[in-house]
Every structure is written in C-alpha cells, then in structure tokens.
C-alpha cells in the first residue's frame, strides 16, 4: 500500500455496496458528499497542515485513490498525486469532478481556526471521515506545538499499517439474512422555497452545551437522535399545515443514517451505514410533541435490531449479486441509476438528520479544540438537511439548505430556546 515516507504502492479495489450507486448519481447539479470540520482555538498554519496531510494520507490507502471505470463496474485505484490543502470556499460540499483536485475524492480546506474535509461518499461515511480528519488534526497539532498525541479513539497511529479489517467491504462480509425486505414507500411532503443557484448552500449551525441538552433528552426518556427527529417532524408538519391549502396532507418522513460498526463489530474505514426512516401521517390528526417522541422512539427502536439491519443490507446486496445486473455493461448500469435517481431522488424523505454522535479524541487534543461540525450536502428536494456532532461538550446542529428561506432552521432552534436551552447561532448567510 504505502508507508510513512510517502512512497505509494499501487493497488485497487471495488467500490463497497453503498458506494456503487453514487457515481451514477453524480451530475452537474448534485454530488453526494459531506463535510467534517474541526474548529480549533487558534489560527491555522497552512504549511504545517500541508505537511501533516502528506504524512497522514499513506495511513489511509482507501482514501488515497482516484475513481476509474472498467467495462462492468467503477473501481478505486491508488492515486500517484499528492493532495493539496486549500483555502476554504463559501459553498461547502461543492460538486465532485473526477478529473479535478488531482483526481482525489476529498478536499482539505482551512479558514481562520477551522480545518475541514469535504468527502465524496464513494470513499466513506461520516464515521470514516471523522477518523481521517481527527488523525490529520492530531498530527497537525503535534507539528505545531511539539506535543505527542497518542493514538486512540478517533485518532489512528500513522506509523502503523492499514489492516485488512479497515479496508473490508463489511456489507459483503455480514449480509446473510434469509428474510425479505419490503421497499414500498409513499412519496412524502417536501417544503417549498426559493431555490438557490446550483452548488450554493446556506449553512446554519446551532451550538448548545451538550450537558444541558442531554439533561433535556433524559427527562423525556429518549436519545438525542430521537429528540431531534421528533422536533424536525413537528417543524415540517406545521410548515405543511401553514403552506398547503389542501385538505389531505402528505406523510412527513425523516431519513436517519445508522452506523453499523457497533452492531457487527466492524472496523472498516469505508461505508458501513444504512438509512432508516421515521414517519407520521398528519391526516390521522394533530400530534403533540410528546406523541411525536413516542412515534419516533418506537419506530426507531423496533428497527434498530441486528436482524433488521442484516435484512436491510442483504436486500441492498441482492441487486449487486443479481447475475443479470452483474452482466450488464457499466454504461447501462449508470443510466439506470441516473434515471432512477432523477425520478425518485428524496421523494420518500422530507428531510434528513444524521447524528455522528460523540467525537471522542485523546485528552491531549482537548485544550486545542473548540468544536466539531458535521454537515451533509444540501438535498435536491429536502429543504434543510441536518448534521449533528458532539465534541468537548459542544453539541453542534448544522443545517445545509438549498433554499434561500431559513424558516425551517429558525423554527427548529426557536423551539429549543423555548425549552430553556442556550443556542448560539452561526451562519454563512449574509
């Protein structure tokens, strides 16, 4: 693979099961990517960040790649170029172009006291991005302050080799359910708004002391994710009631990615996430916040079971394992994915909430770190998508919105303030 000197050894591997659909969805108007970001307590030195990146990237051979295509499938191949850090841009998660950026599928940015990575989902999910960025920031801090940060938690040892377990496609390894999974979902409500120009995004973050937020969710008897999902359902239900004059309403559905590494004891640095949905039908009557919490809690906990997870990933693997699909040339597979995405993209979800959870880092890093920010790319139909992460007692809830209006984010955070929480707002909106 590669070593700490930076010498690269060529290798290639197939895209994991989750990644296979993303190249076919990639277009001039949309890329499936996400951003992970550390805000430190000091201004970033770009030269030291560049040095840290070149020292860290050999430890992550599954990210040190470019995308290629064969006759039947896309695949990833070692990238002989060197990644370069860049000044940040106004619009994070900008579209992915395979022939730019030295052909890397991630971009490392710096601005003020922030270090960010925009990552194409072909490479990994939020958990993998968190580990990559945390390891990079740890090495940067070592170079900047002459300290030693021991590996552990979200920081890997850059002097060790990447293991087979870190490179595996865990979908292939664990998908063995014999149960059938139904994919029947209704088209759901989508908020209306003034569409921003392509590849522009309004970003709004709410920073809350995690201790205070956790006390609130504990009092309700729910998890952080369950609480946020119920709150988002409430905001969107009331927006539909306000905006739509139709007597019959559409269902409201929230998509929630779930990390499967703990469920299956996986160490993979590649994608290993499935998406669940929680939904309510406003036509059944008005829902109080407590009722929405009950709906979300029972829907998620019923589905959050290893056997249910296995059934879902096995169903996803079914298409890939189908001999007819396998025999189709890549251009036909790509066209099928593109057409399907054009007609059905996000039609079954009103919004998305993805919670990275606690970003645990070695105690030696804590004095230098303010907060961690996790942001999904804006959707095509979803008005405001939400990423959540907690680090150093700062819970950061970040909305990426492709609409000019900010009523969804405003309503969401106002409700939290009315519940007694102190919410600090940051945004790129002028």
Secondary structure, DSSP 8 states (H G I E B T S, - for coil): -B-TT--B---EEE--TTGGGHHHH--SS---EEEEEEEESS---HHHHHHHHHHHGGG-TTTSEEEEE-SS-EEEEE--S----EE--SSSS----TTSGGG-SEEEEEETTEEEEEEETTT--HHHHHHHHHHHHHHHHHHHH------BTTB--TTS---HHHHS-HHHHH----S---------------B--TT--EEEEEEEEHHHHHHHHHHHT--HHHHHHHHHHHHHHHHHHHH---SS---EEEEEEEE-HHHHT---SS--EEEEEEEE-GGG----HHHHHHHHHHHHHHH-SHHHHHHHHHHHHHHHH-HHHHHS-HHHHHHHHHHHHHHHTTTT-SEEEEEEEE----HHHHTTEEEEEEEE---SS-SEEEEEEEETTEEEEEEEESBS--HHHHHHHHHHHHTT---EEEES--
